[in-house]
Amino acid sequence: MKVVNTDIVIIGAGGAGLRAAIAVAEADPTLNIALVSKVYPMRSHTCAAEGGAAGVVKESDSLDYHFNDTVSGGDWLTDQDAVELFVNEIPKELTQLEHWGCPWSREDTGKVAVRPFGGMKIMRTWYAADKTGFHMLHTLFQTSLKYSSIRRFDEFYTTDLMIDDGVCRGCTAIEMRSGEMTLFLGKTVIICSGGAGRIFPFTTNGAIKTGDGMAMAYRAGVPLKDMEFVQYHPTGLPGSGILLTEGCRGEGGLLVNKDGYRYLQDYDLGPPDPWPRLKAMELGPRDRLSQAFYHEQKKGRTIPSKWGDVVHLDMRHLGEKKINERLPLVRDLSRSYVGADPVTDLVPVRPVVHYMMGGIHTDINAATPMSGLYAAGECACVSINGANRLGSNSLGELLVFGARAGRHAVEYVKTVGTLEGDARIEKQAGDAESRIKSLFKRTGGKQRVAALRRDMNMTLEEGCGIYRDENSLIDTCTRIADVRARYRDVRLEDKSNVYNTDLYQTLELGAMIEVAQTVAISALQRKESRGAHQRLDFTARDDENYLKHTMAFYNPNGDPRIDYADVTITKSQPAARVYGGAAA
Ligand SMILES: Cc1cc2nc3c(=O)[nH]c(=O)nc-3n(C[C@H](O)[C@H](O)[C@H](O)COP(=O)(O)OP(=O)(O)OC[C@H]3O[C@@H](n4cnc5c(N)ncnc54)[C@H](O)[C@@H]3O)c2cc1C
């Protein structure tokens, strides 16, 4: 087996991975970095982010306002020390990106422009038209090219973490071009592998968002935190699940039901005091808007379409000039995928899974409980998002905590002397390779990847979607456990070595099933409603019993073990989460 000796292994070359790599290279140019990614960096999901990144920049705004919006938006499940650090750091990170060349959209005065975003009660979202992630990722990627200590391994699929005596020392990865296994051996690993929206059938997430890194850490004994909190975005295109950014509503787009009625006015999302408010309603937080869709559907006020029920996004009054200038991608996507031009037509939309608030448990330095293992970006749960992430906080999170992971990994590496145990790790890598090879040798496997994936997807959507209850969750857990058992008999159709997509989809499915199980079991055990986790049988928030983080621990042969951890509260005591006249 090929061995790559390095100091720091970074898994994932999206926004978080690239930011971490740059931070390491800047903090200590003598350290070698292996940046391993299953796709070419610019194909990472960060590239698809449209709307923007929030950070305080205007005089009318303040760090406290951003803090308060984030903590209440997360229904008080956020760790407030992490949120405080985040809101303080993010303006510096966004300015740093500007210096590296990110073309932020400007006002006529030349100052950075900001747009309204859901749940942000003040305009503070920086953007680059509606292609913010694309420009941010380009900026990070081109900056990373300056550093010779960053060695890239594009199209390497990582399979297992290598752990010796409780310390993470690297990982194994398959070079997709040749099918050969490589051992990356170092002193520390930073996982930046992104989210897992693909466990659901309708999602804005790219096909690569399959929770591989979450599953790797979980199988190695690191808990996955708050997995029951899955964000639905209210405006996905039906059929494909492609996102129409919240920027559509930020620029003035309206949501209407089958009668052309702005139904959100019935859901307590109006503009409250004492903030210098924006008109709320369409700019309410994503959880509440997605829940409103569910109620409209129950009342028979949604619109049937060939893709299932939808509501309409009306942007016609914005005019062609503004749409072309601010929302060019939205216009392209709507025309191409649902045949509706926002300039002249109503665009059909529905809630689709967008983001996982939960992830690999880390502290505010991005360190996991395992020595030598860090995690940042969407795969991690630090937690600044709590029970519901506010739109445009995620791009900031990957910058702030990606950089932090890199810097703290450097500090950690300095404390590590000469490590022994390379032979033991090589043996572990050999075992990982044998497990993959056994998939090739297996004959008579009866289960097909596509069928298992469909069963997992539909099970989650039906029983663990926008609303859940005891019965639906018990059913989900049983069916996911069944899919997990059937996966043991999965059949690999393609036995070749070169770009064997069948193999990678099989491995991705294995990761997704583990992640799906943590989502369902964590949801079953949280008997309250909070943020994106809404129970029809426990409709109120229950701070007395559930103001705590769920921790799911891996169990190879059964359901994950669930434990709980305290939430860090510093200056904002839990209160009613108010957007309109009253708390909903
Ligand atoms: C359509 C869309 C629009 C969005 N818009 C916004 C927005 O406007 N504002 C905002 O704040 N947030 C937005 N988000 C959320 C935000 O973009 C993501 O949360 C964020 O970009 C995730 O970044 P990341 O670096 O953690 O992961 P990613 O960018 O997803 O990168 C993950 C990396 O991990 C690698 N990887 C994964 N598994 C493996 C493996 N097994 N082996 C090797 N490599 C692996 C991948 O190759 C990739 O390089 C949006 C998300 C979507 C889907």
The ligand as an SDF file (V2000), in Angstrom:
LIG
                    3D

 53 58  0  0  0  0  0  0  0  0999 V2000
  -27.5430   25.0100   -2.7010 C   0  0  0  0  0  0  0  0  0  0  0  0
  -26.9730   25.5320   -1.3970 C   0  0  0  0  0  0  0  0  0  0  0  0
  -26.9390   26.8830   -1.1620 C   0  0  0  0  0  0  0  0  0  0  0  0
  -26.4150   27.3710    0.0510 C   0  0  0  0  0  0  0  0  0  0  0  0
  -26.3960   28.7150    0.2580 N   0  0  0  0  0  0  0  0  0  0  0  0
  -25.8490   29.1870    1.3980 C   0  0  0  0  0  0  0  0  0  0  0  0
  -25.7540   30.5970    1.6310 C   0  0  0  0  0  0  0  0  0  0  0  0
  -26.1310   31.4160    0.7890 O   0  0  0  0  0  0  0  0  0  0  0  0
  -25.1990   31.0220    2.7940 N   0  0  0  0  0  0  0  0  0  0  0  0
  -24.7490   30.1530    3.7340 C   0  0  0  0  0  0  0  0  0  0  0  0
  -24.2500   30.5960    4.7700 O   0  0  0  0  0  0  0  0  0  0  0  0
  -24.8150   28.8100    3.5310 N   0  0  0  0  0  0  0  0  0  0  0  0
  -25.3440   28.3200    2.3920 C   0  0  0  0  0  0  0  0  0  0  0  0
  -25.4140   26.9670    2.2010 N   0  0  0  0  0  0  0  0  0  0  0  0
  -24.7740   26.0660    3.1590 C   0  0  0  0  0  0  0  0  0  0  0  0
  -23.2680   26.0730    2.9300 C   0  0  0  0  0  0  0  0  0  0  0  0
  -22.9870   26.2800    1.5820 O   0  0  0  0  0  0  0  0  0  0  0  0
  -22.6180   24.7540    3.3550 C   0  0  0  0  0  0  0  0  0  0  0  0
  -23.0090   24.4190    4.6560 O   0  0  0  0  0  0  0  0  0  0  0  0
  -21.0990   24.8900    3.3240 C   0  0  0  0  0  0  0  0  0  0  0  0
  -20.6650   25.3730    2.0650 O   0  0  0  0  0  0  0  0  0  0  0  0
  -20.4140   23.5730    3.6290 C   0  0  0  0  0  0  0  0  0  0  0  0
  -19.0260   23.7450    3.4710 O   0  0  0  0  0  0  0  0  0  0  0  0
  -18.0010   22.6230    3.9050 P   0  0  0  0  0  0  0  0  0  0  0  0
  -16.6490   23.1110    3.5790 O   0  0  0  0  0  0  0  0  0  0  0  0
  -18.2940   22.2170    5.2900 O   0  0  0  0  0  0  0  0  0  0  0  0
  -18.3730   21.3830    2.9890 O   0  0  0  0  0  0  0  0  0  0  0  0
  -18.4000   21.2080    1.3860 P   0  0  0  0  0  0  0  0  0  0  0  0
  -18.2390   22.4710    0.6500 O   0  0  0  0  0  0  0  0  0  0  0  0
  -19.6070   20.3870    1.1170 O   0  0  0  0  0  0  0  0  0  0  0  0
  -17.1000   20.3560    1.1030 O   0  0  0  0  0  0  0  0  0  0  0  0
  -16.9750   19.0250    1.5320 C   0  0  0  0  0  0  0  0  0  0  0  0
  -15.6570   18.4720    1.0390 C   0  0  0  0  0  0  0  0  0  0  0  0
  -15.4650   17.1810    1.6170 O   0  0  0  0  0  0  0  0  0  0  0  0
  -15.0120   16.2910    0.6400 C   0  0  0  0  0  0  0  0  0  0  0  0
  -15.3990   14.9310    1.0360 N   0  0  0  0  0  0  0  0  0  0  0  0
  -16.5860   14.4820    1.5090 C   0  0  0  0  0  0  0  0  0  0  0  0
  -16.5370   13.1580    1.7380 N   0  0  0  0  0  0  0  0  0  0  0  0
  -15.2810   12.7570    1.4200 C   0  0  0  0  0  0  0  0  0  0  0  0
  -14.6050   11.5100    1.4090 C   0  0  0  0  0  0  0  0  0  0  0  0
  -15.2030   10.3660    1.7860 N   0  0  0  0  0  0  0  0  0  0  0  0
  -13.3150   11.4820    1.0020 N   0  0  0  0  0  0  0  0  0  0  0  0
  -12.6780   12.6070    0.6000 C   0  0  0  0  0  0  0  0  0  0  0  0
  -13.2750   13.8050    0.5730 N   0  0  0  0  0  0  0  0  0  0  0  0
  -14.5560   13.8780    0.9760 C   0  0  0  0  0  0  0  0  0  0  0  0
  -15.6580   16.7610   -0.6450 C   0  0  0  0  0  0  0  0  0  0  0  0
  -14.9090   16.3220   -1.7610 O   0  0  0  0  0  0  0  0  0  0  0  0
  -15.5930   18.2840   -0.4680 C   0  0  0  0  0  0  0  0  0  0  0  0
  -14.3530   18.7780   -0.9140 O   0  0  0  0  0  0  0  0  0  0  0  0
  -25.9340   26.4660    1.0130 C   0  0  0  0  0  0  0  0  0  0  0  0
  -25.9720   25.1030    0.7680 C   0  0  0  0  0  0  0  0  0  0  0  0
  -26.5210   24.6400   -0.4090 C   0  0  0  0  0  0  0  0  0  0  0  0
  -26.5940   23.1500   -0.6260 C   0  0  0  0  0  0  0  0  0  0  0  0
  1  2  1  0
  2  3  1  0
  2 52  2  0
  3  4  2  0
  4  5  1  0
  4 50  1  0
  5  6  2  0
  6  7  1  0
  6 13  1  0
  7  8  2  0
  7  9  1  0
  9 10  1  0
 10 11  2  0
 10 12  1  0
 12 13  2  0
 13 14  1  0
 14 15  1  0
 14 50  1  0
 15 16  1  0
 16 17  1  0
 16 18  1  0
 18 19  1  0
 18 20  1  0
 20 21  1  0
 20 22  1  0
 22 23  1  0
 23 24  1  0
 24 25  2  0
 24 26  1  0
 24 27  1  0
 27 28  1  0
 28 29  2  0
 28 30  1  0
 28 31  1  0
 31 32  1  0
 32 33  1  0
 33 34  1  0
 33 48  1  0
 34 35  1  0
 35 36  1  0
 35 46  1  0
 36 37  1  0
 36 45  1  0
 37 38  2  0
 38 39  1  0
 39 40  1  0
 39 45  2  0
 40 41  1  0
 40 42  2  0
 42 43  1  0
 43 44  2  0
 44 45  1  0
 46 47  1  0
 46 48  1  0
 48 49  1  0
 50 51  2  0
 51 52  1  0
 52 53  1  0
M  END
$$$$
